[in-house]
Amino acid sequence: MKKLILGIAIMASAFAFGQKEDVNKKLQDANKAAMDAYNAKNYAVAGPKFMEVYELLKTSGQDDKVYMYYSGLNYALANDIPKATKIYTDLINSGYTGVQTQYTAKDNKTGQVATYDKATWELLKKTSSKDYSDFKTEQTPSVEQDLYETLSTLLINDKKNDEALALIEKGLAKFPNSTKLKEYQGSALYATGNTDKFMTNLKEQLAKNPNDATNWYNLGVLQSKNPATSTDAVASFQKAIDLKADFANAYQNLVYAVIGDDEKAVADINALRKTKPDDATKLIEARKERFNKAIPYAEKWYQAMPTDINAVQTLKDLYNTTKNTAKYNEMKAKEAELAAKQPAK
């Protein structure tokens, strides 16, 4: 699952409504269970409990969607994509932004600061000055951008890329500077095979932030698929590793980009061996030169991922072609060591 970067500051709430005692107890119990589960990172339990709080409040006449938001966020953290997707979709369609006035007060006996509905807060302020203090009001920040960004991620993870693109376009109209929405737009475009738009998207992002190693890497991947832009691919991968020295995937792709189409190179050499041996020799030397140029990148790849058998095998082949027998033997032994640790098929 694409990593969700979610920020949340869930406040403990106190409820005191003029209603039947058993209903109020259910509300208190559900709220406590939701908070306890969230604080314990038991998101699969917290999700439905926050929704229970929302539903209980709704029956009392308070449609406080912050608890629906908390529920959706916990479902997302629990990787329950269908439930999280439905809640986030409902919140966006309802126009929910999360902006509201928050009423807080400190219980002098426990020292705990809790949030209250406006009527209860005003009542406590008038009648319970000894028991409560630090009465404050604060407007909560908007979470609308977070709704669009998280729902986009959920849809992409669920391989609903066309839906994600439609949502992202809507989100970017509201939040044109959202780097996450731009990133997710690129991911969805790539997943749908629309590489031309994806490349345009990457170049736009890099124009705004040229220090994004991941975007340079992604641009290099696209460029490497076209022989006409293979040189550009090398430059893009190089920028990626300049920005992130341990970027293993960038080193790996840089190795392949420098080597080029080796199967074709070998075929061309074999085709000329008998009829034009001098030309074949030139091609052999050019191939060896490419391999020598690729070795430092392969060594960095291996350094970043020393247990990656693909890195070891690639480095072994490079050493073999460039006649570095000692290093070839070292990698051959390492390959055997890693192969012995592979699970039996």
ABEGO torsion letter per residue (X at the ends): XBBBBBBBBBBBBBBBBBBBAAAAAAAAAAAAAAAAAAAAGBAAAAAAAAAAAAAAAAAAGBBBAAAAAAAAAAAAAAGBAAAAAAAAAAAAAAGBAGBBBBBBBBBAAAGBBBBBBAAAAAAAAAAAAAABBGBBBBBBBBAAAAAAAAAAAAAAAAGBAAAAAAAAAAAAAABAABAAAAAAAAAAAAAAGBAAAAAAAAAAAAAABAABAAAAAAAAAAAAABAAAAAAAAAAAAAAAAABAABAAAAAAAAAAAAEBAAAAAAAAAAAAAABAAAAAAAAAAAAAAAAAAAAAAAAAAAABAABAAAAAAAAAAAAAAGBAAAAAAAAAAAAAAAAABBBX
